[in-house]
Amino acid sequence: MKTVRIREKIKKFLAEKPRNTAEILEHINSTMRHGTTSQQLGNVLSKDKDIVKVGYIKRSGILSGGYDICEWATRIWVSDNCPDWKEGQPLILDNNGNVQTSSDLIRRS
């Protein structure tokens, strides 16, 4: 039952725009009483059919150097904003809210 509530919260949070795993974890842990672990969150994100991985962002740590964090979105958001997107193809969001796939720049409204 707990993962059902987590899934619903994640989908609602991702409805606005794609987010990375760290942002999702922070949101879940700050809005739910008992929160979740990063392992459980990773399982929920990777196994849910309505949530897709749309890319990676680079993070740099003091001790560990650089590492990648997955960027996630809902299938509905992707189909509304990038109708020609194919699974596995990365999306690029700039500061102005433009979504870019491999060669197209699509204006989000």
Backbone as CSV, one residue per row, in Angstrom:
resi,resn,N_x,N_y,N_z,CA_x,CA_y,CA_z,C_x,C_y,C_z
1,MET,0.825,-1.204,0.000,0.000,0.000,0.000,0.866,1.264,0.000
2,LYS,2.007,1.192,0.687,2.875,2.367,0.768,3.382,2.778,-0.613
3,THR,3.765,1.809,-1.432,4.278,2.176,-2.761,3.186,2.753,-3.647
4,VAL,1.927,2.396,-3.407,0.828,2.976,-4.180,0.756,4.478,-3.917
5,ARG,0.845,4.872,-2.658,0.818,6.301,-2.315,2.052,7.018,-2.863
6,ILE,3.192,6.367,-2.796,4.419,6.964,-3.337,4.288,7.156,-4.842
7,ARG,3.779,6.145,-5.541,3.585,6.246,-6.996,2.680,7.412,-7.359
8,GLU,1.572,7.545,-6.639,0.632,8.641,-6.917,1.289,9.995,-6.699
9,LYS,2.033,10.134,-5.604,2.721,11.399,-5.325,3.771,11.718,-6.380
10,ILE,4.508,10.702,-6.807,5.539,10.908,-7.826,4.903,11.365,-9.134
11,LYS,3.837,10.704,-9.559,3.177,11.065,-10.823,2.631,12.481,-10.778
12,LYS,2.085,12.869,-9.637,1.573,14.232,-9.488,2.721,15.238,-9.562
13,PHE,3.856,14.910,-8.927,5.033,15.781,-8.914,5.649,15.893,-10.307
14,LEU,5.678,14.787,-11.050,6.278,14.783,-12.391,5.340,15.336,-13.457
15,ALA,4.078,15.582,-13.131,3.127,16.095,-14.121,3.529,17.483,-14.625
16,GLU,4.212,18.264,-13.782,4.621,19.622,-14.152,5.777,19.630,-15.144
17,LYS,6.818,18.854,-14.839,8.017,18.803,-15.673,8.878,17.633,-15.227
18,PRO,9.855,17.216,-16.018,10.765,16.138,-15.599,11.591,16.565,-14.380
19,ARG,11.899,15.600,-13.541,12.708,15.848,-12.344,13.747,14.745,-12.208
20,ASN,14.809,15.036,-11.476,15.816,14.002,-11.252,15.499,13.219,-9.976
21,THR,16.180,12.113,-9.798,15.917,11.213,-8.675,16.073,11.921,-7.337
22,ALA,17.084,12.772,-7.198,17.319,13.478,-5.935,16.166,14.430,-5.608
23,GLU,15.644,15.146,-6.607,14.507,16.045,-6.390,13.262,15.267,-5.976
24,ILE,13.045,14.124,-6.618,11.881,13.296,-6.283,12.005,12.771,-4.858
25,LEU,13.190,12.271,-4.496,13.415,11.762,-3.146,13.186,12.855,-2.102
26,GLU,13.702,14.045,-2.358,13.517,15.174,-1.439,12.032,15.517,-1.302
27,HIS,11.307,15.527,-2.406,9.875,15.846,-2.377,9.101,14.805,-1.568
28,ILE,9.355,13.524,-1.830,8.649,12.457,-1.122,8.951,12.510,0.370
29,ASN,10.214,12.676,0.724,10.597,12.676,2.137,10.135,13.928,2.877
30,SER,9.895,15.020,2.160,9.438,16.237,2.836,7.910,16.316,2.901
31,THR,7.204,15.544,2.081,5.740,15.629,2.081,5.052,14.406,2.672
32,MET,5.765,13.324,2.877,5.170,12.129,3.472,5.761,11.915,4.864
33,ARG,4.946,11.450,5.754,5.371,11.301,7.146,6.576,10.374,7.310
34,HIS,6.540,9.209,6.649,7.630,8.249,6.815,8.603,8.240,5.637
35,GLY,8.257,8.898,4.555,9.170,9.010,3.428,9.514,7.679,2.788
36,THR,10.670,7.631,2.154,11.121,6.431,1.457,12.640,6.415,1.412
37,THR,13.205,5.298,0.994,14.655,5.204,0.815,14.969,5.385,-0.663
38,SER,16.208,5.672,-0.970,16.588,5.832,-2.378,16.457,4.515,-3.130
39,GLN,16.685,3.390,-2.459,16.538,2.082,-3.116,15.085,1.810,-3.475
40,GLN,14.179,2.083,-2.540,12.758,1.859,-2.816,12.279,2.813,-3.912
41,LEU,12.722,4.051,-3.874,12.343,5.017,-4.899,12.828,4.561,-6.269
42,GLY,14.069,4.094,-6.348,14.604,3.594,-7.616,13.790,2.444,-8.164
43,ASN,13.362,1.539,-7.292,12.519,0.421,-7.722,11.175,0.903,-8.248
44,VAL,10.549,1.837,-7.546,9.250,2.359,-7.977,9.387,3.053,-9.331
45,LEU,10.410,3.897,-9.478,10.586,4.646,-10.731,10.868,3.720,-11.908
46,SER,11.687,2.724,-11.705,12.074,1.870,-12.831,11.000,0.857,-13.214
47,LYS,10.113,0.509,-12.288,9.120,-0.523,-12.574,7.751,0.025,-12.965
48,ASP,7.509,1.315,-12.738,6.209,1.897,-13.069,6.112,2.143,-14.571
49,LYS,5.049,1.653,-15.188,4.872,1.769,-16.648,4.560,3.202,-17.094
50,ASP,4.052,4.036,-16.184,3.678,5.406,-16.537,4.823,6.405,-16.385
51,ILE,5.948,5.952,-15.857,7.102,6.829,-15.642,8.245,6.346,-16.520
52,VAL,8.883,7.277,-17.236,9.983,6.907,-18.133,11.238,7.708,-17.790
53,LYS,12.377,7.093,-18.029,13.669,7.768,-17.855,13.925,8.558,-19.133
54,VAL,14.141,9.866,-18.999,14.328,10.706,-20.183,15.743,11.229,-20.325
55,GLY,16.622,10.925,-19.392,18.001,11.373,-19.524,18.745,11.323,-18.205
56,TYR,19.904,11.965,-18.190,20.766,12.004,-17.020,21.243,13.428,-16.798
57,ILE,21.566,13.745,-15.548,22.263,14.991,-15.263,23.542,14.632,-14.522
58,LYS,24.542,15.462,-14.649,25.826,15.246,-13.971,25.780,15.906,-12.602
59,ARG,26.243,15.194,-11.605,26.395,15.726,-10.257,27.851,15.609,-9.885
60,SER,28.346,16.565,-9.141,29.727,16.460,-8.678,29.727,16.420,-7.158
61,GLY,30.507,15.500,-6.614,30.642,15.375,-5.175,32.068,15.661,-4.771
62,ILE,32.253,16.038,-3.535,33.591,16.371,-3.052,34.457,15.111,-2.973
63,LEU,33.906,14.056,-2.398,34.680,12.837,-2.215,34.594,11.885,-3.397
64,SER,33.420,11.813,-4.009,33.216,10.785,-5.031,33.474,11.258,-6.453
65,GLY,33.766,12.509,-6.642,33.940,13.020,-7.991,32.592,13.237,-8.649
66,GLY,32.485,12.998,-9.959,31.238,13.212,-10.667,30.461,11.927,-10.845
67,TYR,29.154,12.054,-10.882,28.296,10.898,-11.122,27.015,11.358,-11.817
68,ASP,26.304,10.410,-12.412,25.065,10.707,-13.134,23.857,10.432,-12.262
69,ILE,22.825,11.275,-12.410,21.532,11.057,-11.766,20.492,11.004,-12.871
70,CYS,19.587,10.039,-12.785,18.547,9.878,-13.797,17.514,10.993,-13.725
71,GLU,17.029,11.375,-14.880,15.955,12.354,-15.029,14.703,11.579,-15.435
72,TRP,13.558,11.841,-14.780,12.332,11.081,-14.991,11.182,11.992,-15.395
73,ALA,10.232,11.451,-16.162,9.017,12.174,-16.554,7.881,11.164,-16.693
74,THR,6.656,11.671,-16.710,5.524,10.782,-16.961,5.349,10.618,-18.467
75,ARG,4.793,9.507,-18.873,4.522,9.280,-20.301,3.579,10.351,-20.849
76,ILE,2.633,10.789,-20.035,1.680,11.822,-20.475,2.413,13.124,-20.757
77,TRP,3.322,13.540,-19.864,4.070,14.779,-20.080,4.900,14.678,-21.353
78,VAL,5.568,13.558,-21.534,6.420,13.376,-22.714,5.581,13.404,-23.987
79,SER,4.439,12.714,-24.001,3.615,12.689,-25.221,3.026,14.064,-25.522
80,ASP,2.716,14.857,-24.485,2.185,16.212,-24.703,3.251,17.180,-25.198
81,ASN,4.479,17.060,-24.699,5.533,18.027,-25.006,6.491,17.582,-26.105
82,CYS,6.589,16.298,-26.362,7.513,15.760,-27.360,6.835,14.599,-28.087
83,PRO,5.895,14.895,-28.983,5.128,13.811,-29.614,5.975,12.824,-30.425
84,ASP,7.135,13.239,-30.920,7.958,12.336,-31.730,9.072,11.666,-30.917
85,TRP,8.990,11.718,-29.587,10.000,11.111,-28.712,9.907,9.599,-28.772
86,LYS,11.069,8.960,-28.779,11.151,7.494,-28.746,11.811,7.081,-27.442
87,GLU,11.345,5.972,-26.882,11.894,5.485,-25.609,13.403,5.301,-25.711
88,GLY,14.121,5.814,-24.719,15.576,5.721,-24.703,16.260,6.954,-25.256
89,GLN,15.514,7.825,-25.943,16.080,9.049,-26.515,16.110,10.132,-25.431
90,PRO,17.256,10.745,-25.164,17.317,11.760,-24.105,16.602,13.051,-24.491
91,LEU,16.047,13.724,-23.490,15.438,15.041,-23.662,16.337,16.062,-22.984
92,ILE,16.372,17.270,-23.534,17.168,18.336,-22.939,16.229,19.498,-22.641
93,LEU,16.195,19.926,-21.380,15.391,21.076,-20.954,16.335,22.239,-20.690
94,ASP,16.072,23.385,-21.313,16.907,24.546,-21.008,16.210,25.423,-19.967
95,ASN,16.829,26.515,-19.590,16.291,27.394,-18.548,15.017,28.112,-18.959
96,ASN,14.753,28.198,-20.262,13.548,28.875,-20.753,12.364,27.932,-20.893
97,GLY,12.533,26.668,-20.557,11.439,25.711,-20.667,11.322,25.070,-22.027
98,ASN,12.341,25.233,-22.878,12.325,24.586,-24.189,12.780,23.137,-24.036
99,VAL,12.111,22.255,-24.756,12.461,20.842,-24.733,13.143,20.519,-26.042
100,GLN,14.304,19.888,-25.954,15.054,19.553,-27.156,15.297,18.054,-27.199
101,THR,14.951,17.446,-28.341,15.326,16.059,-28.580,16.513,16.096,-29.513
102,SER,16.861,14.999,-30.096,18.090,14.901,-30.882,18.309,16.077,-31.836
103,SER,17.324,16.434,-32.643,17.554,17.523,-33.602,16.472,18.589,-33.560
104,ASP,15.419,18.337,-32.812,14.299,19.282,-32.787,14.337,20.130,-31.534
105,LEU,13.875,21.352,-31.637,13.673,22.203,-30.474,12.192,22.511,-30.429
106,ILE,11.532,22.047,-29.404,10.089,22.188,-29.297,9.779,23.211,-28.222
107,ARG,8.925,24.137,-28.511,8.559,25.189,-27.553,7.445,24.681,-26.649
108,ARG,7.693,24.672,-25.347,6.654,24.284,-24.391,5.762,25.463,-24.110
109,SER,4.463,25.222,-24.044,3.554,26.325,-23.723,3.069,26.245,-22.300
